């Protein structure tokens, strides 16, 4: 390249000396010279980015070793030589009801009916197994803490002897996985321990506690139904006694068992008296047509009329008006009607309450809800944890993903910095 440039410069000089384009012999000294060929001149321009790239490569290498290689190596060591074996015993149960819910329509076609109450009861069992109460029950039965604090268990896996109940509850939830599978309506419980016998023992006792919980829930439902029915009967009986007492007091006060019959008899008597008065008035008119007013027969007729009119007034006053302390029959009949209506209502309510109580007793005679075991706890044959190859690979992939994300973020920051 240098020789070509020098030749072009010589030709340009010759062209300036010989503008007419005549051929001028030229002498190339280097053709016949015995000197070594000229060394080409290469210009060197230092690159500033190489040093930054070298530093970034070193940074990536150090971070890879620290955040990827080292955790993977430690995880491999822990899972291969130090981690304690963990065994899992599983059982599956389902909460059933004595009477399935019958429903029709579009929701029944989709299988969405009859599951609400069962799902709620199943979720209650799952929440119970994740609470503190089963820990206290198992501690009193099988010394639960001692099973998770045995000698030979690695430090990372076992619980401290003086751990608080809150910390032990978190540890318990990490060792016992209970969940409700909505597609099948099944409660699946996986119990983890450091030996097959311990896992099976804890699983069997957890199953027994779950059955006891469902039985208590069913008994509570029956007792609540009976208690409610008995309370309704007691209230209805009290109301019926009160209305009967008021009705009896009213009868004693008014001196009559049935004011309607008394009123009917009074009306009948008043009608008879009115008929007699009408007849006597006719007779009196006939007598006055032939006799004087001073005649004994006329006077006798007038006296009978006065007596009948007084009796009619008295009978009418008993029905509508009250010249004495006694109330009129119309008011008494109204009071009797009100109390009798209340008494009839109280009797019907009492009969309905008795029927409800009888139905509640029949319903309580059988168990409404029970726990059906689908898969009993079994004795595990091999540990579920640790798995060195799978665990190491997962740690490596997780660390690798995090490292790549971090490197990309740092590279982006450098590009825009």
Secondary structure, DSSP 8 states (H G I E B T S, - for coil): -HHHHHHHHHHHHHHHH-TT--------HHHH--S------------SHHHHHHHHHHHHHHHHIIIIIHHHHHHHHIIIII---BEEEEEEEEEEESS-----SHHHHTT-SS-HHHHHHHHHHHHHHTSSHHHHHHHHHH-HHHHTS-TT--TTTS--TT--HHHHHHHHHHHEEEEEETTTTEEEEEEEESSHHHHHHHHHHHHHHHHHHHHHHHHHHHHHHHHHHHHHHHHHHHHHHHHHHHHHHHHHHHT-S-HHHHHHHHHHHHHHHHHHHHHHHHHHHHHHHHS-TTSHHHHHHHHHHHHHHHHHHHHHHHHT--SSSS--HHHHHHHHHHHHHHHHHHHHHHHHHHHHHHHHHHHHTS-SEEEEEEE-----SS-SB--HHHHHHHHHHHHHHHHHHHHHHHHHHHHH-
